[in-house]
Amino acid sequence: MKRKKHTSGDDDAQVDMTPMLDIVFIMLIFFIVTTTFSSEKGLDANRPKDNNNPSQPSKALSIRIDETGEILLGGRVVDIRRVVANAQTYLANNATDSAAIQAHENTEHGIVVEVMDQVKLAGIEKVSVLVKKD
């Protein structure tokens, strides 16, 4: 009997990779299509609008209160009941929307709060309080 020589099986045992690549691409397309894209959740920032026209800075109403509770508005002594009238007069002459109250550190808080209320009654919404230290 004659024996056959063993031939190498490398020539006959090649695997066709084309169908496997097709399946991989189909799966890739499936996952891309079915993925949902969600927007980031968070707080919206209220940024100021860009103002190209520079406006003239307004001169704030200046009120000083010394340690005895004496109120100085525009360099003259004013009674607490007359702060509204004087602030409205100042607003009529000057275009401003802010006031600065400079109080001595030993001034009673009630007087400062009362002056703040009077200024807001006059129509000024932006009120700053400064404390003067010795």
Salt bridges, closest charged atoms under 4 A:
GLU67 OE1 - HIS104 ND1 3.75
ASP79 OD2 - ARG81 NE 2.79
ASP97 OD2 - LYS126 NZ 3.38
ASP134 OD2 - HIS104 NE2 3.02
